[in-house]
C-alpha cells in the first residue's frame, strides 16, 4: 500500500467513525479489514492531522449563554470567564485580570493614547500584562489619586509605570485628589494649565480601561478602603442612592449620576465623557459588584466587558 493510499484509507475510516458514527466492526466489514486494522487507521488519521479532536467543558455552554445574554441586553462585546469549582473571589479576580490583559494587548496600536483608571482590578490586570513594546503609545491617568493623608499617588504611579515599562510607553499622571473637599476647589484647579494639559490628553484617548467599585466588595475596592471617603461622604452617597463608582464617579442603580452630590467633587470622567472614547474596556470580578456593574452598563460606559461567570450570572439575575 502506497503512503497516499494508506492516508486515503485512514481518512475513509475516520470519516465513517467520527462523522457517521459507525462502529469499528461495521467499518472493518465495509473495508474488508480486521478490527485491529481499523483501530490502527484511526490512530494514523489522528497522527497525520486528518482528525482533530477538541474537548469542550460543560462550563463552555454556560459561559456562552451568559455572554450572549449580556451582549444582547447591554449592547457590549462580552467575554465571560469560566469559574472553576471552589474558586475563591481572589482567584476569580486573577482569572479575569489575566483574560482582560490578553484582550487589552490585542487592542493596543502604535501611536494611540490609552486612558487608565486605577484600583484593585486594574492593578491585577497590569500585573498580568506581557512585555509588548508599542511605538508611540501614551498612557494617561483618568482620575486623581491623592487621598486625605496625601498618599495614593505613589500607588497609582507604580501601577501606571509598570504598564509603561511593559509597553515602552510614556505616562501622563494626574496629580490631583481623587475627591476634592470643595467643588469650587476642583473648578479652580480645572482652570490651571497643568491640569488642562492632562484633561486635553484624556480627550485624545481612543481606548479606556477601568473597572467598577462597590461599597462592600469581598476583595475590597481600593477607593473604599484607603481613606478616600469620610463617614459623611458615605452617608451622602447612600442618601443619594449611589451603588458604586466608575473612575470615582458615583452611579445610581439606574445608571444616573448627574445629581449625586459627591460627583461635584470627584476627579474622574463621567459616563458622558467616557462615551466619547471609541473603545472602552470594563473589567470586573466579584458577585457584590453585580449591582454597580449593571449601573455602569446602563450608563453606557463600556463597549467591551470582561467578567467572571458568577458575577455575570449575578448581573443577569438582578431585578
C-alpha positions as CSV (number, residue, x, y, z in Angstrom):
1,X,0.0,0.0,0.0
2,X,1.5,3.4,-1.0
3,X,1.6,6.3,1.5
4,X,-1.1,8.1,-0.4
5,X,-3.4,5.1,-0.4
6,X,-2.7,4.5,3.3
7,X,-3.8,8.0,4.1
8,X,-6.9,7.7,1.9
9,X,-7.9,4.5,3.7
10,X,-7.2,6.2,7.1
11,X,-9.4,9.1,6.1
12,X,-12.2,6.9,5.0
13,X,-12.1,5.0,8.3
14,X,-12.0,8.3,10.3
15,X,-15.0,9.7,8.3
16,X,-17.1,6.6,8.9
17,X,-16.2,6.5,12.6
18,X,-16.3,10.2,13.6
19,X,-18.8,11.7,11.1
20,X,-21.1,8.8,10.5
21,X,-20.9,7.2,14.0
22,X,-20.3,3.7,12.7
23,X,-18.7,1.1,14.9
24,X,-15.3,-0.4,14.3
25,X,-16.9,-3.7,13.5
26,X,-19.1,-2.1,10.8
27,X,-16.1,-0.2,9.3
28,X,-14.0,-3.4,9.3
29,X,-16.7,-5.2,7.4
30,X,-17.2,-2.3,4.9
31,X,-13.4,-2.1,4.2
32,X,-12.8,-5.8,4.4
33,X,-10.1,-5.4,7.1
34,X,-9.8,-6.6,10.7
35,X,-11.0,-4.5,13.7
36,X,-7.4,-4.0,14.8
37,X,-6.6,-2.6,11.3
38,X,-9.4,-0.1,11.7
39,X,-8.0,0.9,15.1
40,X,-4.6,1.5,13.5
41,X,-6.2,3.5,10.7
42,X,-7.9,5.8,13.2
43,X,-4.7,6.3,15.1
44,X,-2.9,7.1,11.8
45,X,-5.6,9.6,10.9
46,X,-5.1,11.4,14.2
47,X,-1.3,11.3,14.0
48,X,-1.3,12.7,10.4
49,X,-3.6,15.5,11.3
50,X,-6.6,14.2,9.3
51,X,-8.6,14.2,12.5
52,X,-8.5,17.0,15.2
53,X,-10.3,16.3,18.4
54,X,-11.2,19.2,20.8
55,X,-12.8,19.0,24.2
56,X,-15.5,21.5,25.3
57,X,-16.0,21.5,29.0
58,X,-19.6,21.8,30.4
59,X,-18.8,25.4,31.6
60,X,-18.3,26.5,28.0
61,X,-22.0,26.2,27.3
62,X,-22.9,28.1,30.4
63,X,-20.5,31.0,29.7
64,X,-21.5,31.2,26.1
65,X,-25.2,31.5,27.1
66,X,-24.3,34.2,29.6
67,X,-22.1,36.1,27.1
68,X,-25.0,36.1,24.5
69,X,-27.5,37.4,27.1
70,X,-25.2,40.2,28.3
71,X,-24.3,41.2,24.8
72,X,-28.0,41.3,23.8
73,X,-29.2,43.1,26.9
74,X,-26.5,45.8,27.2
75,X,-25.0,46.1,23.7
76,X,-21.4,45.3,24.6
77,X,-18.9,42.8,23.4
78,X,-18.9,40.5,26.4
79,X,-16.3,38.0,27.5
80,X,-17.3,35.7,30.3
81,X,-14.6,33.8,32.1
82,X,-15.5,30.3,33.4
83,X,-15.2,29.8,37.1
84,X,-13.7,26.6,38.4
85,X,-15.5,24.8,41.2
86,X,-14.3,26.1,44.6
87,X,-12.6,29.2,43.2
88,X,-12.5,32.0,45.8
89,X,-13.1,35.6,44.9
90,X,-9.5,36.5,44.6
91,X,-8.9,33.6,42.2
92,X,-11.8,34.7,40.0
93,X,-10.4,38.2,40.1
94,X,-7.0,36.9,38.9
95,X,-8.6,34.9,36.1
96,X,-10.5,37.9,34.9
97,X,-7.4,40.1,35.2
98,X,-5.4,37.7,33.1
99,X,-8.1,37.4,30.4
100,X,-8.5,41.2,30.4
101,X,-4.8,41.7,30.0
102,X,-4.9,39.5,26.9
103,X,-7.8,41.4,25.4
104,X,-6.2,44.7,26.2
105,X,-2.9,43.6,24.5
106,X,-4.9,42.9,21.3
107,X,-6.4,46.3,21.4
108,X,-3.2,48.3,21.5
109,X,-2.0,50.1,18.4
110,X,1.1,52.3,17.7
111,X,0.6,56.0,18.4
112,X,-2.6,55.6,20.4
113,X,-3.5,57.2,23.7
114,X,-4.9,54.9,26.4
115,X,-6.7,56.2,29.5
116,X,-6.4,54.1,32.6
117,X,-8.3,54.3,35.8
118,X,-6.8,52.8,39.0
119,X,-7.9,50.3,41.6
120,X,-7.6,46.7,42.7
121,X,-8.8,45.2,39.5
122,X,-6.7,47.3,37.2
123,X,-3.6,46.7,39.3
124,X,-4.2,43.0,38.9
125,X,-4.7,43.4,35.2
126,X,-1.4,45.3,34.7
127,X,0.3,42.6,36.8
128,X,-0.8,40.1,34.1
129,X,0.3,42.1,31.1
130,X,3.2,40.6,29.0
131,X,6.0,42.8,27.6
132,X,5.0,44.2,24.3
133,X,6.6,47.4,23.1
134,X,4.0,49.6,21.3
135,X,5.7,52.6,19.4
136,X,4.3,56.0,20.3
137,X,1.9,54.7,23.0
138,X,0.8,57.2,25.6
139,X,-0.9,56.3,28.9
140,X,-2.9,59.0,30.7
141,X,-4.3,58.6,34.2
142,X,-8.1,59.1,34.1
143,X,-8.8,60.2,37.7
144,X,-6.9,61.7,40.6
145,X,-5.4,59.5,43.3
146,X,-4.4,61.7,46.3
147,X,-6.3,60.9,49.4
148,X,-6.8,62.8,52.7
149,X,-3.5,61.6,54.0
150,X,-1.6,62.8,50.9
151,X,-0.8,59.3,49.7
152,X,-2.3,57.4,46.9
153,X,-0.3,58.9,44.1
154,X,2.6,56.5,44.7
155,X,0.3,53.5,44.4
156,X,-1.1,54.7,41.1
157,X,2.3,55.8,39.8
158,X,3.6,52.3,40.4
159,X,0.8,50.7,38.5
160,X,1.0,53.0,35.5
161,X,4.8,53.0,35.5
162,X,4.8,49.2,35.3
163,X,2.4,49.3,32.3
164,X,4.6,52.0,30.6
165,X,7.7,49.8,31.1
166,X,6.0,46.8,29.6
167,X,4.7,48.7,26.6
168,X,7.6,51.2,26.3
169,X,5.0,54.0,26.7
170,X,5.0,57.4,28.2
171,X,2.8,58.3,31.2
172,X,0.8,61.4,31.8
173,X,0.0,61.5,35.5
174,X,-3.0,63.4,37.0
175,X,-1.6,64.7,40.3
176,X,-4.9,65.9,41.9
177,X,-7.1,64.5,44.7
178,X,-9.4,61.6,43.9
179,X,-12.0,63.7,45.7
180,X,-11.8,67.4,46.4
181,X,-13.0,68.8,49.7
182,X,-14.9,71.5,47.9
183,X,-16.5,71.6,44.4
184,X,-15.2,75.2,44.0
185,X,-11.6,74.0,44.5
186,X,-12.0,71.4,41.7
187,X,-13.5,74.1,39.4
188,X,-10.5,76.3,40.1
189,X,-8.0,73.5,39.6
190,X,-9.6,72.7,36.3
191,X,-8.5,76.1,35.0
192,X,-4.9,75.5,35.8
193,X,-2.8,75.0,32.7
194,X,-1.0,71.9,34.0
195,X,-4.4,70.3,34.8
196,X,-5.8,71.4,31.4
197,X,-3.0,69.6,29.6
198,X,-3.9,66.3,31.3
199,X,-7.6,66.8,30.6
200,X,-6.8,67.5,26.9
201,X,-4.7,64.3,26.8
202,X,-7.7,62.4,28.2
203,X,-9.8,63.8,25.4
204,X,-7.4,62.3,22.9
205,X,-7.9,58.8,24.2
206,X,-9.1,56.2,21.8
207,X,-9.1,53.4,24.4
208,X,-10.0,53.5,28.1
209,X,-9.5,50.7,30.7
210,X,-11.3,50.7,34.0
211,X,-13.4,48.7,36.5
212,X,-16.3,49.3,38.8
213,X,-16.1,50.0,42.5
214,X,-18.5,48.5,45.1
215,X,-19.0,49.6,48.7
216,X,-18.9,46.0,50.1
217,X,-16.9,44.0,47.6
218,X,-15.3,40.8,49.0
219,X,-12.0,41.9,47.5
220,X,-12.1,45.5,48.7
221,X,-12.2,48.2,46.1
222,X,-9.2,50.5,46.7
223,X,-11.2,53.7,46.8
224,X,-13.4,52.5,49.7
225,X,-10.6,51.2,51.9
226,X,-7.8,53.7,51.8
227,X,-9.1,56.9,53.4
228,X,-10.6,58.4,50.3
229,X,-14.1,58.8,51.7
230,X,-15.2,60.1,55.1
231,X,-18.1,58.9,57.1
232,X,-20.1,61.9,55.9
233,X,-19.2,61.2,52.3
234,X,-20.5,57.6,52.6
235,X,-23.7,58.9,54.3
236,X,-24.2,61.4,51.5
237,X,-23.7,58.7,48.8
238,X,-26.2,56.4,50.4
239,X,-28.7,59.2,50.8
240,X,-28.3,59.9,47.0
241,X,-28.8,56.2,46.2
242,X,-25.3,55.5,44.9
243,X,-24.4,51.9,44.4
244,X,-20.8,52.2,43.3
245,X,-18.5,54.1,41.0
246,X,-16.7,54.1,37.7
247,X,-13.5,56.2,37.7
248,X,-14.6,57.7,41.1
249,X,-17.9,59.0,39.6
250,X,-20.8,57.5,41.5
251,X,-23.8,55.9,39.9
252,X,-27.3,55.0,41.0
253,X,-28.7,51.6,40.2
254,X,-30.4,53.0,37.0
255,X,-27.1,54.4,35.7
256,X,-27.9,58.1,36.5
257,X,-25.1,60.2,38.0
258,X,-25.6,63.9,37.4
259,X,-27.3,64.9,40.7
260,X,-25.2,62.7,43.0
261,X,-23.7,65.4,45.3
262,X,-20.2,63.7,45.6
263,X,-19.8,63.9,41.9
264,X,-19.3,67.6,42.1
265,X,-16.1,66.9,44.0
266,X,-14.8,63.9,42.0
267,X,-11.8,64.0,39.6
268,X,-12.7,61.3,37.1
269,X,-14.6,61.5,33.7
270,X,-18.3,60.9,34.0
271,X,-20.2,58.4,31.8
272,X,-21.0,61.1,29.2
273,X,-17.3,62.0,28.9
274,X,-16.2,58.3,28.8
275,X,-18.7,57.7,26.0
276,X,-16.7,60.0,23.7
277,X,-13.8,57.5,23.8
278,X,-14.3,55.0,20.9
279,X,-13.2,51.8,22.8
280,X,-13.9,51.3,26.5
281,X,-12.8,48.1,28.3
282,X,-14.5,47.4,31.6
283,X,-13.1,44.5,33.7
284,X,-15.0,43.3,36.7
285,X,-15.0,40.4,39.1
286,X,-16.9,39.7,42.3
287,X,-20.6,39.0,42.8
288,X,-21.0,42.0,45.0
289,X,-20.0,44.1,42.0
290,X,-23.1,42.9,40.1
291,X,-25.2,45.9,41.1
292,X,-22.7,48.7,40.3
293,X,-21.8,46.7,37.1
294,X,-25.4,46.9,36.0
295,X,-25.4,50.6,36.8
296,X,-22.3,51.1,34.7
297,X,-23.7,49.2,31.7
298,X,-26.9,51.1,31.9
299,X,-24.9,54.3,31.9
300,X,-23.3,53.1,28.6
301,X,-19.7,53.4,29.9
302,X,-18.4,50.3,28.2
303,X,-18.0,48.9,24.7
304,X,-16.2,45.7,25.9
305,X,-16.7,43.8,29.1
306,X,-14.6,41.0,30.8
307,X,-16.4,39.4,33.7
308,X,-16.3,36.2,35.6
309,X,-19.0,33.6,35.3
310,X,-20.5,34.0,38.8
311,X,-20.6,37.8,38.5
312,X,-22.2,37.5,35.1
313,X,-24.9,35.3,36.5
314,X,-25.5,37.6,39.4
315,X,-25.8,40.5,37.0
316,X,-28.4,38.8,34.9
317,X,-30.4,37.7,38.0
318,X,-30.9,41.3,39.2
319,X,-34.4,42.5,39.1
